[in-house]
Amino acid sequence: MRWDILLAVSQHTDVRLPKVAEAVTAAAAGTPMPQELQDHLAAVVQA
């Protein structure tokens, strides 16, 4: 995953970058990502 995508999600959700990266990593391992982060991640990837 590109860092600019993680950074954009972090800035738009006011969640610190390490927490966003942790959520993405956990989601890859099967833990559901918080809905707010998931929504913003989808929007950034589609842009």
LOTI-279763 format. One record per residue: residue in three letters; y, z, x of N, C-alpha, C in turn. Coordinates in Angstrom, 3 decimals, always signed. Last residue first. Layout:
<rs>
['ala' [Y Z X] [Y Z X] [Y Z X]] ...
</rs>
This chain:
<rs>
['ala' [+7.859 -5.833 -10.317] [+9.209 -6.361 -10.038] [+9.219 -7.364 -8.918]] ['gln' [+5.343 -4.742 -10.425] [+5.600 -5.939 -11.229] [+6.930 -6.591 -10.896]] ['val' [+5.646 -2.470 -8.855] [+4.722 -3.513 -8.405] [+4.980 -4.819 -9.150]] ['val' [+7.413 -0.979 -10.429] [+7.832 -1.431 -9.096] [+6.938 -2.568 -8.615]] ['ala' [+5.852 -0.472 -12.724] [+7.119 -1.202 -12.836] [+7.563 -1.764 -11.488]] ['ala' [+3.723 +1.019 -11.652] [+3.458 -0.264 -12.310] [+4.730 -1.105 -12.393]] ['leu' [+5.162 +3.264 -10.787] [+4.425 +2.448 -9.825] [+4.152 +1.068 -10.416]] ['his' [+6.072 +4.296 -13.213] [+7.037 +3.787 -12.236] [+6.355 +2.906 -11.193]] ['asp' [+3.608 +5.013 -14.417] [+4.535 +4.093 -15.081] [+5.505 +3.472 -14.083]] ['gln' [+2.579 +6.852 -12.529] [+1.839 +5.633 -12.856] [+2.758 +4.593 -13.492]] ['leu' [+4.454 +8.905 -12.675] [+4.291 +8.149 -11.429] [+3.582 +6.828 -11.689]] ['glu' [+4.001 +9.701 -15.345] [+5.337 +9.279 -14.906] [+5.245 +8.447 -13.627]] ['gln' [+1.258 +10.483 -15.325] [+1.710 +9.317 -16.094] [+3.069 +8.803 -15.634]] ['pro' [-0.392 +11.263 -12.293] [+0.531 +11.672 -13.351] [+1.150 +10.437 -14.025]] ['met' [-3.623 +9.790 -11.915] [-2.251 +9.908 -11.422] [-1.369 +10.393 -12.572]] ['pro' [-6.851 +11.286 -11.885] [-5.798 +10.575 -12.606] [-4.411 +10.842 -12.007]] ['thr' [-8.984 +10.831 -9.148] [-8.154 +11.797 -9.862] [-7.038 +11.047 -10.590]] ['gly' [-10.294 +8.889 -7.623] [-10.748 +9.148 -8.983] [-9.960 +10.168 -9.774]] ['ala' [-9.310 +8.101 -5.240] [-10.544 +8.886 -5.186] [-11.033 +9.295 -6.578]] ['ala' [-6.964 +6.956 -5.955] [-7.988 +6.082 -5.373] [-9.342 +6.781 -5.304]] ['ala' [-5.603 +9.248 -6.668] [-5.991 +8.306 -7.720] [-7.069 +7.348 -7.212]] ['ala' [-5.102 +10.344 -4.163] [-5.998 +11.056 -5.079] [-6.486 +10.127 -6.191]] ['thr' [-3.268 +8.432 -3.247] [-4.528 +8.649 -2.536] [-5.545 +9.341 -3.437]] ['val' [-1.207 +8.833 -5.088] [-1.846 +7.517 -4.982] [-3.212 +7.654 -4.307]] ['ala' [-0.537 +11.502 -4.552] [-1.004 +11.129 -5.889] [-1.724 +9.785 -5.863]] ['glu' [+0.335 +11.306 -1.889] [-0.815 +12.154 -2.218] [-1.401 +11.769 -3.574]] ['ala' [+2.599 +9.715 -2.227] [+1.476 +9.218 -1.428] [+0.203 +10.006 -1.729]] ['val' [+4.135 +11.536 -3.716] [+3.772 +10.239 -4.296] [+2.558 +9.679 -3.556]] ['lys' [+4.407 +13.567 -1.846] [+3.709 +13.862 -3.103] [+3.285 +12.570 -3.802]] ['pro' [+5.923 +12.320 +0.173] [+4.553 +12.785 +0.465] [+3.744 +13.087 -0.801]] ['leu' [+8.384 +11.759 -1.331] [+7.490 +10.701 -0.873] [+6.078 +11.200 -0.535]] ['arg' [+9.125 +13.803 -4.176] [+9.155 +13.570 -2.729] [+8.056 +12.590 -2.315]] ['val' [+10.498 +12.501 -7.062] [+9.326 +13.172 -6.497] [+9.310 +12.820 -5.016]] ['asp' [+12.266 +11.068 -8.564] [+12.742 +12.299 -7.929] [+11.570 +13.174 -7.485]] ['thr' [+11.611 +8.596 -9.439] [+11.013 +9.728 -10.153] [+11.502 +11.072 -9.644]] ['his' [+12.855 +6.791 -7.803] [+13.054 +6.655 -9.248] [+12.504 +7.830 -10.042]] ['gln' [+12.013 +7.542 -5.225] [+13.433 +7.596 -5.570] [+13.655 +7.562 -7.079]] ['ser' [+9.233 +7.094 -5.395] [+9.768 +8.414 -5.060] [+11.218 +8.550 -5.509]] ['val' [+9.160 +4.357 -5.849] [+8.628 +5.277 -6.862] [+9.187 +6.671 -6.636]] ['ala' [+10.271 +3.499 -3.401] [+10.942 +3.189 -4.667] [+10.463 +4.120 -5.780]] ['leu' [+8.303 +4.423 -1.589] [+9.674 +4.925 -1.510] [+10.419 +4.679 -2.818]] ['leu' [+6.098 +2.876 -2.307] [+6.036 +4.336 -2.451] [+7.434 +4.941 -2.448]] ['ile' [+7.179 +0.395 -1.596] [+6.783 +0.653 -2.982] [+6.717 +2.157 -3.233]] ['asp' [+7.531 +0.651 +1.113] [+8.713 +0.427 +0.289] [+8.404 +0.658 -1.187]] ['trp' [+4.946 +0.874 +2.117] [+5.775 +2.079 +2.057] [+7.001 +1.878 +1.186]] ['arg' [+2.232 -0.720 +0.476] [+3.466 -0.806 +1.254] [+4.317 +0.435 +1.031]] ['met' [-1.176 +0.000 +0.853] [+0.000 +0.000 +0.000] [+1.229 +0.000 +0.892]] 
</rs>
